[in-house]
Amino acid sequence: MTLDLAAIRAQFPILAEKIHGKRLAYLDNAATTQKPESVLRALDGYYRHANSNVHRAVHELAARATTQYEAARDRIAAFLKVTREEIVFTRGTTEGINLVARSFLQPRLQPGDEVLVSGMEHHSNIVPWQLAGAKVVAARVTDEGELDLDDWRAKLGPRTRLVAIVQVSNSLGTVNPVAEMIREAHARGVPVLVDGAQAVAHEAQDLRALGADFYACSAHKAYGPTGFGVLFARREHLEAMPPWHGGGDMIRTVAFEASTWNEVPYKFEAGTPDIAGAIGLAAALDWIESVGLDAIHAHESAVLDYATPRLAEIPGLRLIGTARHKVGVLSFVMDGAHAHDLGSILDQQGVAVRTGHHCTMPLMERFGIPATARASLAVYNGTDDIDQLVVALHTARRLFA
């Protein structure tokens, strides 16, 4: 199926912005995606016509807010193919992982217990396990940016209490074989958390079929608002886990002597939630499905196939991460240029990329570099964005020569 790229772009008002007088080529989607009109309307509509706190109150605005908020939970659960009771609303992938670290893992840890990750993890899938008191063990990454599965299997040992694995690397675009890894971990009785932040906007997810115990993702990487996310957790885990934040809405009863907890998932949702965030993500998922994830994946793959050889042909430029199975992430370094300087020059040409270590410092160390420039794709990107990037990179090369 061929997408009508002009029609897609017309739904994103920000893409009409001029940057330093140039057309905007927005290639920073692994950091955050732009938002279509339908999501902007959903956010605006909530604040204009339904703004109120959810649950408990009986007035009309509260009823509207509660209806939309809980309908969003149903929508998100259906998108991920799980039950609504297994969907915990969070501030994003990072908070979801921290919740699992503190409420699921920490009470089960003994000295010397390990969490097995990969060498391409985001800091948010490393630091929470350390804070919980676990020893973090990382499976090696190959020169191509792929996970060394033999090394991962060798490190899946008797002290492994959890496997935590990124589904799609934010720095490399590598797609890991998480379904296979889940099966192997479960065969040894080890639960698995999947960081799905970079996956949900690019490929369809059936979490029941996938089999993960936990799956964390963020709205803002899937055309939704910032500051909102989802943690899927199997219901038996949520029932057994203690709450990690205390306050309103997560309680059943409160007394000075003791308190009791609400049913799942509300047991983990203390305080006034990001109501608009839930509504905005539901609208974003509606938009994604209106375009079609198969069509989105095919389009982005075609743009990646166009971009990869064009960048590889630029003298002095080296791509970091050439995995056989990857999504639209192109990380690169250029001889004589620091990534930050390179990013500034590209910005002057209207090209928005991300520069730095991308919250993957151990991965940068693995490749012997301090940082990369990273161009990352979304459905509204086309070959014209790549052409603009390539022209800007040739300009940069002349400046650094």
N, C-alpha and C positions, 0 to 999 in steps of 0.2 A: 504494500500500500504506500503510495506517494503522498506525503503531506503537502498541504498548501501553506508553504512557509510564510508567504506574505500575510495570509489570513491569521496564522498563529501569532506573528509578530504584532499585528494590529491590536491584539488583545492585551499587550503589555505596554502601558503608557510610557514607562521609563525608557523604553528602547528608542523613543523619539528624541531623547536628550542629546544635545551637542556637547562634546567634551573637548575643551580647548579649540572650539570651532570645527571639530572633526565629527564624523559619524561615530556613534558608540558601537564598538565591538565588545560586548560584555562576555568575557571568558573567565569569570570567577565564580562559576556555579557550584563548585565543590565547597566553597565557603558559604554562599547563600544564593538561592535562586531568586529571580524577580517574580513579581506577583501579577497574575492576570486580572482583568477587570472584574471577573466574577468573584474572586476572592476579596478584592477591594470593596465591592458592593456588599458582600456578606458582612464584612467588618463594620462598614459604615451603617448598614441596616440595623445591626445589633445595637450600636451605640445611639442611633437615632430613634429606634422604635421599641427596644426591649431592654434597655440598660437597667439592670437591677441585679441584686445578689440572688443566687440560686438556692433552692431547697427551703423548706420551712415556712416562708412567708406565703400569704394567701391572696395578696393583691394581684392585679392583672399583669403588671410588668414583671413581677417575679415569676408568674406562671409562664409568660412568654419566654423569659430567659431560661428557666428550668427546662422547658420543653425543647428549646433549641440546643441547649447544652447536652442533655441526655440523648437527643437524636444524633448529635455529633458522635457520641460514644458508640451508638449502634452503627453509624456509618463507617467509622474507623475499624470497628471489629469486623464488619462485613468485608471491608477492603483487604484485611489481613487474614480473613477466613478463620476467625476464632470467636469465642463468646464474649459478650460485653463484660462479664464479671472478671475476665482475664486482662482487661485493658485498664491500666493505671495511668492517669494523666500526670505528666511531669513537666519540668521546665525545658526538657530536651534530653538527648542521648546521654549527656554527661550525668545529669541527675538520676536517670534511670539506672545507670551502671553503679553509681554511688549507693542507691537504694539497695540494690542486690548485694553489694559489698558489705554494707552495715547490717542489713536485716536478715539476709540469707546466709552469707558466708561467715561473717565474723563470729556468730554464736557457735559455729561448728568447727572452728579452727583449733588445732593443737600445734604446739611448737614444731616448726619444721615443715608444716603443711604448705603445699605449693598451688599456685594458679598458673596454668600453662597458657601462654599467649604466643603470638608470632612476633617476628622482628619488625613488622610493618605497622604495629599498633599505634593509634592515636594516644596521646598522653592520658586521655580520659579512660582508656582501657588498660592503663598501667598503674597510675597513681592511686586510684581508689582501693586496689587490692593491697598495695603497700600500706596505706593508711589503716586498712582492716587488720594488718599484721601478718599477711601471707608473704611467702617467698615467691617472687615472680620469676618464672622460667620462660625463656623465649626460644622458639624454634627458629632456625636460621632462614635467611632469605637469600636466594640465588642471585647471581650477577644480573639475571634478566628481570629480577623483581618478583619472582615466584616463590611461594612457600615450599621449602624442602620437606615434603611429606614424610620421607624416611626419618629425617631428624625429628620431626614432630612426634612420630610414633615412638621413637626411641625415648623421648622425654615424657611421654604419657606414662607415668609410673605410679607406684603404690602410694606416694605422698600427694598425688594430684587430687585436689579437692574440687577443682572447677577448671573447665576449659573456657577461655574467653577469647573469641576470635572475631576479627573484622571480616565482614562479608565482602566488602569492596574497599580497597585501600584508598584513602583520601589523597595520598601523595603519589601513588603509582598508577591507580586505576585497576590494579590487579583484582580479579574476581577469584576468591578462594573457594575450594570445593567443600563448602560448609556442610552440605547434606551428608557426604561421605564421612567427614570428621565427626559429626554428631553420632552417626551410627557406630563408629569405632569407639568413641568415648563412652557411649551408653553401654556398649558391650562389656566395658570394664566398670560399670556402675558410676561413671563420672558425669555430673550434670554439665550443661553447656549454655553459655551466654553468647549471643551473636550481636555484634555492633552492626546494625543495619542502616546507619545514618546515610551512607552514600549509595544505598541500593534501592530504596523504596520508590524513587522517582524514575528509575531506569529499567527495572524488570519486575514482573508480577511476583507477588509474595503469597505463598500459601503456608502459613506458619504451622498449621496442623500437620500438613504433609511433611514439612521440613523437620519437625520433631524437636526443635530447640526447647530448652526449659525456660529461657528468657530471651527476649528480643527487644532491643532499644532503638528508637529512631527519633528524628526531629522533624518538625513541621517545615522549618525554613529552608531545608534542602529539598523540599518537595512542593515548591510553589506556594507554601503557606507562610504564616506569620512567624516572626522570631519569638523566642522565649517560651515555646510550647513544644511538648513532645509526648511520646507514648512509651510505656514499658509494657510489653506483653509478658505475662508470667503464667505458667500452668497453675490452675486453680489450687491444686493440692499444695503447691509451694506457698502461694499467697495465704492460704488458710493456716499454714504452720508458722509463717514468719511473723515476728512481732512488729508493731508499727515503729516507724523511725522518726516521725515528727509528731508532736502532740499539739492539740488545739481544737478549734471548732471543726465540726463535720466528720471527724474521724472517731468520734466517741458514740457510745450507746448511752452510758450513764456516767455521771461524774459526781464524786463525793470527796471530801477531804481525806477520807480514809483510803479510798481506792476508786478506780474507774474501770469501765469496761468498754470494749471497742465495737465500732460499727462493723457491718458486714463488708466483705470484699466487693469491689476494689476500694471503697470509701475509707477503709481503715488506713490507707496510705495517702490520703488526700486531705491533709490538715489545712484549715484556713480558707479564705476566699480564693477560688481558683481563677485561672486565666480563662474566663468564659469566652471572650472573643477569640482567644487562641484556638479553643476547641472548635468553635463555629467556623473559623477561618480554615483550619485544616480539613474539616469535612468538605468545605467548598472546594478546596484545592484537590482533594481526592476525586470529587465529582468532575472537576475539570480534566484531570489526568485521564479518567476513564472515558470522558467524552472524546478525547483525542485517540486514546487506545494505547496501552503500554507496548503492545507488539509494534505498532507504528512508530512510537517514540524510540524504542530500542533500535529498530531498523534504520531510522533516520540518523540517530546519533552515531551508530556504527559506520554508516556511510561517510559521515563527516570526519570521523576518526580515521577511516581508511584513506581519505583524501589528505588529511593533515599530516599523518605520520611520515610519509616519504618527503613531503615538501619541507618539513622542518629538518629532517635528517640530512637533506642536501645542502643546508646552510653551512658554509665553512666555519669551523670553530665551535659549532653547536653540538652538544651531546645530549641525547635523550636519556633520562634516568627512569627505567622501568619499561621493559619491552616484553611483558608477559604475553603468552599466546592468547589468554582469555582475559580481556580487560574492557573497561568502559572508557568513556571519553575524557581521560585525564592525560595531559602531556606535560610532564615535568622535564625541565632542561636546564643546562648550564651553558655558558658561553665563555670561551677563552678570553681572559683579560678583563672580564666584567663581573662585578659582584651582582648577585641577584637583585638587590634593592635598587642599584643604579639602573639595571636593565629594566626593571619594572617602571621606574620613573620615566625613562625614555619612551617606553611603550605607551604610557599614559598620555604623554604629549601628542601621540599619534592617535588618540582616541581608543586605545586598546587596554582593557581592564583585565589584568592577570593578578594572581596572588604571588607574593614573594616571601621567602623565609624558610623556616624549618617545618612549617605546616603542622606544628604540634606533634612532630615525629622525630625528635632529636636522636633517639637510638638508630633510626633508619638512616638519617643523614650521616651519622658516624659510620654506619656499615658501608656506605658508599664513599666515605672519605671526603665529604663536602660539607660546608657550613649551611648551605641553603640551595634552593632551586627557585626558578620562576616556573609557575604552574598555570597552564591554560586548561580550563575544564569546561565541558560542553553541557548544554541543555537543549531542549527540543527547538528553541527559537534560534539556535545557531545554525549557520550555513557555511558553504564554502567561501562566501564573500568575507565572512569574519576571519577565516583562515588566511585568505589572500591579504587582508589588511594586517593581520599579525605578521605574516611573512615579510611584507614590505617594511613594516616597523622594525623587524629584527635585522633586516639588511641595513637599515639606517643606523641602528645601534652598533652593528659590526663595524661600519665605517668609522664611527666615533671612537670605538675602542681599539681599532687597529693600530 
